[in-house]
Amino acid sequence: MNSPEQPLPTFDEVLLCTPQTSAEQVGLFLRRCLIPCHGGEKIYTMLYADELSYDVSCRAEELFQHLQRYNNSYRLIILCNCERDNSYLPSAFSHYKVHMTPQRSRAEIQQYLQRHFRVAQPSNSAASVFKEHMCVGMVSSKRAGMGK
């Protein structure tokens, strides 16, 4: 987000983890991150890594330790729920822990996201439902079950 022109992460740079995420999926992701290639300076992100099963987490740590020897210039971010930071993967990587503080204001972040999520020519798409023809929207409520 250093520049408004900088693109959003691509599908191969992000792994959204769930309890059903397999060791193979995590392995492919770590290989993309840790095996040097000519793909540029991508930043890889594992979201909700605390959701991974114990077995998958153990295998992920082993693979990371093995592949890390071949590349010391990788860019990997592992995001976890702070209430579950005692699960296996966050504990295994706790010595790499960095507390993050946003470097941009909320307005700047929103402006950046609006630029990248706006549909260029609104047609008969779901983007016509969201404000300002965004292709992504978020609906929330402080009261559960109120028709979201």
Long-range contacts (C-beta under 8 A, 24 or more apart in sequence): 1-104, 1-108, 1-109, 1-112, 4-111, 4-112, 4-115, 7-116, 8-116, 9-42, 9-43, 9-45, 10-42, 12-42, 13-42, 13-43, 13-44, 13-45, 14-44, 14-45, 14-47, 15-44, 15-45, 15-46, 15-47, 16-47, 16-48, 17-46, 17-47, 17-48, 17-49, 17-50, 17-51, 17-52, 18-48, 18-51, 19-51, 19-52, 19-53, 21-51, 21-52, 21-56, 22-56, 23-55, 23-56, 23-59, 23-60, 26-52, 26-56, 26-59, 26-60, 26-63, 27-59, 27-60, 27-63, 30-60, 30-63, 30-64, 30-67, 31-63, 31-67, 33-74, 33-75, 33-76, 34-64, 34-67, 34-68, 34-70, 34-71, 34-74, 34-76, 35-67, 35-70, 35-71, 36-70, 36-71, 36-73, 41-75, 42-75, 43-75, 43-77, 44-74, 44-75, 44-76, 44-77, 45-76, 45-77, 45-78, 45-79, 46-76, 46-77, 46-78, 46-79, 47-79, 48-79, 48-80, 48-81, 49-78, 49-79, 49-80, 49-89, 49-90, 50-80, 50-81, 50-84, 50-85, 50-87, 50-89, 50-90, 51-84, 52-87, 52-88, 52-89, 54-88, 57-87, 57-88, 57-89, 57-92, 58-88, 60-89, 61-88, 61-89, 61-92, 61-93
